[in-house]
């Protein structure tokens, strides 16, 4: 299998890891907010917006790379 064939799978796994990290960070953010640190929670959510903004582009690109 050529290395170029591995690229779509690698990118898919990296995206999967990114989404799992996002979910875990949001769980921690909710936990922090429930304990009164709303400013910290808002800062984290603001930083997480970048992931949300890029998610659709990543999905579309992965779909194109994995298409036959």
N, C-alpha and C positions, 0 to 999 in steps of 0.2 A: 504494500500500500504506500503510495507516494506521500510525502509529508504534506503536500497541498490538500490531500483528501482529509487530513486530520484537522485542518483549520476550522471548518464549520462545526465539527464536534467540540473542539476546544472552545470556540466562541459561545456555543450553546451552554456548555458547562460553566463557563465564566459568568454568563448572564444568570444562570440558575443560582450560582453562589451569591451574586449580587442581590438578587431578589430575596434570598433566604436571609442575608445580612440585613436587608432593609426591614423585613418583617420582625427580626429579632430586635433591632434598634427601636422600632416603633413600639414593641411590647415594653421595652425598658423606658421609653419616653412616657408612655401611659402610666407606668408604675411611678416614675418620678413626679409626674404631674399630680397624681392622686395623693402624693405626700407633700404637696404644697409648693413645689418648685415649678410654677407655671412658666416663669421666664426661661428656665433651662429647656423645658419642653418645647416652647415656642422656637427657641434657637435651633434645636435639633430638627424640628419639622421644617424650618426654613432651609436648612442644609439638605434635607431629604428631598426637597422640591427638585433639585437637580436630577436625581435619579428618576423621578416621575416624568420630568420633561424629556429625558432621553430614552425612556423605556420603549415608546412606540417606534422610534427610529431603529433601535436595536432589534426589536422583534421583526420589523419589516426586512432589515438587512439579513438577519439570520434566515428568514423564510426564503429570501432570494438565493442565499448561498447553499441552502439545503435542497432547493428544487432540482429535479433531475435535469 
